[in-house]
Each structure stands twice: as C-alpha cells, then as structure tokens.
C-alpha cells in the first residue's frame, strides 16, 4: 500500500544517479500503476504564453516564439541545476494557489501573469498602446485596464501580434532574469512555473516535473462565478480552447486535490479557504515536494 492518499499515488522512483535527474513518476486518481518513459527534454525552441487579461476576465495571451529557458541555465552543471516544476489544471482549479504553497516550501515562483502586469505598467509600452487603441483601454488612474485590453485583442490575431511586439521583449527579459536569479540563490530549492496554457504552448518541455491541480467541475464553476463573473456556459466555452483535462492529468507526474469551496489565498489577504482545506493542500504539496528534491 502506498504511503500517499489515493489522490497522490507515486508510481516510480526518482533516478538514483543525480539529485535533479528524474525518472518520471505518475500520480493518478486510481490505484493503477502506469509505467512512464523519458520525456520533457527541454531542448530547442518553445512558445511563451503570458496571460494579459486581469483575473482571467478575457482569454487574451501574449504568445511568441523564444529560445527554451533551459538556455539560461546552460552554464549550470546538470547535477546542480534546480528542478523546474510546471503547474497545470483546469480554469478555476487553483493553480496559482498551489504555486504559492510551493513558494512557502522554498521554491522561486515565475508568475507569468504578474510579469505581464509589470510590462503593462511601463510608460513606454503604455504610450504605444494608447496610440493604437486610445483611452478606452486605460483606467482613470492611467494604468491599463487589462479586461478592456483583452477584449480588444481576443480572437484578433493582428491586434494580438501588435501587443506581443511591445510586451514580449520585456517579459522575456524578466523571465530569464528570474530563472538565473533562482538558480544562483542558495535559499531557493526549485523553480515553479505558474503560467496559463503551459501545455497548450509547449512550455511543459521546459519543466522537469508537472503537477496537475484537480478540482471538481462544480467547485470550479462556483469559483469562476464568484471571482470572474463567468457562468457555467462561459467556463465551458473557454475550456474548449484548452487541452482536455484528462490529457493534462495523464501528462502530469503528480496530482494535488484542491477541491475545496474556493480557490483560496492561503495566508493571503482574502483569507480564502478554511484552515482545514489550507492544511490539507499544504500537506499534499509538501509530500510532493519532498519526493521531487529527495536524493
């Protein structure tokens, strides 16, 4: 019998040669062990997806081809390079919540949404956006209204390409800085990629480990209605644009059950989920993390 609950089932051991070299382990919702072969080499080029619509209110993305982030770690010996953990799951599953829990355990977080927000606060970028789309995409305080911006570029490839051309270079530079900073920082044990559409944009190839965040549909519907104002039909429409959840779950190495009443903000300003839900998720994440970093 596995020492893990049914929602966290470890099916293969970490490679014995190196601390950061893995034989993929798979966590499933059943008891069936599935052999896993080598994957996610992290070579070549990849696509970066940056969520631009604040709070997910519009599904606009900044997408551009870029060198794999592994190139930033090329000078780090493989046995010293810290593992990169990718977070995947459905809309409203609480992926960022789980990323923050990894952060509590000593991981450095690469928050794609936050990096896009920083770029949109740059005066030079704001000036260009105002020339293209006028004052309608700005708030009274002069900052970009990300929901309005998302509506402008959503399903409009030409407009999205214009946006990418000015925002992407800033985001790319900051992402690379963060990866290099985290690799050098002895206090950081691993790097977590909290990026929308990680698998859809092939960024999973840059990750050593994938963690799938599971939440029942009813819980996710409740969360997005409360947080984003989406009804069940809107959630379904947006999820059709993403990979099926089964595909993400089957590709993952670990699974976290985040089926509480809300996405939560454990230890954060909102108070979020109950203490029991917080402790339950943190326990799962702690177990997973101990497996990732064990010798």
Secondary structure, DSSP 8 states (H G I E B T S, - for coil): --SS-TTS---S---SS-TT--------SSS------------SEEEEEEE-SGGGSS--EEEEEEE-GGGGGTTS-TTTS--EEEEEE-TTS-HHHHHHHHHHTTEEEEEHHHHHHHHHT-HHHHHHHHHHHGGGGB-TTSSB-HHHHHHHHTT-HHHHHHHHHHHHHHHHHHHHHHHHHHHH-TT--EEEEE-TTTTTTTGGGG-SEEEEEE--HHHHHHHHHHHH---HHHHHHHHTTS--HHHHHHH-SEEEE--SSS---TTSTT--S-HHHHHHHHHHHHHHHHHHH--
